[in-house]
Amino acid sequence: MNEFPLMETSKENIVLFHPHMPAKAAAMVTEVMGTRWIGQGPKVEKFEEEFSKRFGGGRTCISIGSGTDALHLAYILADLQPGDEVITPLFTCTATNIPFLYMGVKPVFADVQAHTLNIDPEDVRRKVTSKTRAIVCVHYGGLPCDMDELQAIADEHNLKIIEDAAHAVGASYKGRGVGEISDFTMFSFQAIKHITTGDGGMLVLKDEALADKARRVRWFGIDRRAKQGGIWQNDITEIGYKYQMTDIAAAMGLAALEEIDAVLDLRKALLAEYEKGLANCRDVTVIGAGYTDRVHAAWMCTVVVERREALQAKLREHNIESAQVHYRNDRYSIFGGRQSGHVNMDALEDKYLVLPLHTKMTVGDVQRVCATLREGW
Ligand SMILES: Cc1ncc(COP(=O)(O)O)c(C=O)c1O
């Protein structure tokens, strides 16, 4: 198997990912550094308010230190208990599924849809048992999952839905923004996401009644507001941890929100150019293209090809980086090893490839990548 080490950023090289640093981020972070609050303080609250207005449909938003922690907190708030089962994507970042292992919850993997690489609702339906408590879905690359179908299964069996929207800031489904749909939605602000706070995440809650608990569990189980109001001798009655975001990070997030529309426009234009440039390329299928009932957040462009390694080698020769990024999670021993019966994933696992897409790129860069693919490999 060929190895493709990371490429240097340079004029000739088209790297796979690159952080987007908003123009005002440095100044806004510097301002915070001169104040009393550099940890969790007023900027965190402001970021939550602004994010809620823009992407949360006014719901309560809880800023977290990472998307992974936000998922872990969502699973706690969904009251998942040891022995419970959760139906969750086989194909995702391990962050979606690792928190279950800490909680003694059993992740039950569902197969992908071949045309989107999102979770397949039909397989979800087949996997429901009397122990199932929740469904987790990942909007792979930024394309929303089939939320109506997933919600129908959840309603039938009284299950919670937790959306892992790490890739999906700015996506929408049938007119509703991702963040305004399910019981819990998690966003990631890790280095290369649409919005970055270095590392960070946001948990959007449908049930306002969970807001106080979410804030306590985020901070050891302590009511931080009461503490700051002068009540220091408080008891701790539920186990919390340290999931919070800092004001330094939130300042970056606020700077990013000011530019997010331009970021989304550019990313969407780049993805549209890939779809156009590869539309008639018979050896290449662009994943998740052609939907009119949902808006793609254009975080990644994934193609399905034959002889993937040969294509990666050819792209390398043309100074273009590519990678798998995510892998089927049953390749990792921690999840119990390889499973059978995931027919779509079995068929696609050697064929999917992620192409460069980020805000340092131009439409011309995408055309260069498409031209390289069209030459064949
Ligand atoms: C699908 C998915 N879920 C969860 C995460 C974890 O988010 P974070 O890196 O912010 O912890 C990531 C990656 O970053 C991801 O791609």
The ligand as an SDF file (V2000), in Angstrom:
LIG
                    3D

 16 16  0  0  0  0  0  0  0  0999 V2000
  -17.8780   13.6340   11.8290 C   0  0  0  0  0  0  0  0  0  0  0  0
  -17.0710   14.1830   12.9590 C   0  0  0  0  0  0  0  0  0  0  0  0
  -17.5470   14.0830   14.2090 N   0  0  0  0  0  0  0  0  0  0  0  0
  -16.8740   14.5500   15.2620 C   0  0  0  0  0  0  0  0  0  0  0  0
  -15.6620   15.1680   15.0980 C   0  0  0  0  0  0  0  0  0  0  0  0
  -14.9270   15.6220   16.3130 C   0  0  0  0  0  0  0  0  0  0  0  0
  -14.9040   16.9980   16.4160 O   0  0  0  0  0  0  0  0  0  0  0  0
  -13.7010   17.7100   17.1920 P   0  0  0  0  0  0  0  0  0  0  0  0
  -12.4600   17.4980   16.3860 O   0  0  0  0  0  0  0  0  0  0  0  0
  -14.1310   19.1400   17.2450 O   0  0  0  0  0  0  0  0  0  0  0  0
  -13.6080   17.0970   18.5280 O   0  0  0  0  0  0  0  0  0  0  0  0
  -15.1220   15.2910   13.8040 C   0  0  0  0  0  0  0  0  0  0  0  0
  -13.8150   15.8840   13.5150 C   0  0  0  0  0  0  0  0  0  0  0  0
  -13.2590   16.7510   13.8670 O   0  0  0  0  0  0  0  0  0  0  0  0
  -15.8410   14.7920   12.7070 C   0  0  0  0  0  0  0  0  0  0  0  0
  -15.3560   14.8680   11.4680 O   0  0  0  0  0  0  0  0  0  0  0  0
  1  2  1  0
  2  3  1  0
  2 15  2  0
  3  4  2  0
  4  5  1  0
  5  6  1  0
  5 12  2  0
  6  7  1  0
  7  8  1  0
  8  9  2  0
  8 10  1  0
  8 11  1  0
 12 13  1  0
 12 15  1  0
 13 14  2  0
 15 16  1  0
M  END
$$$$
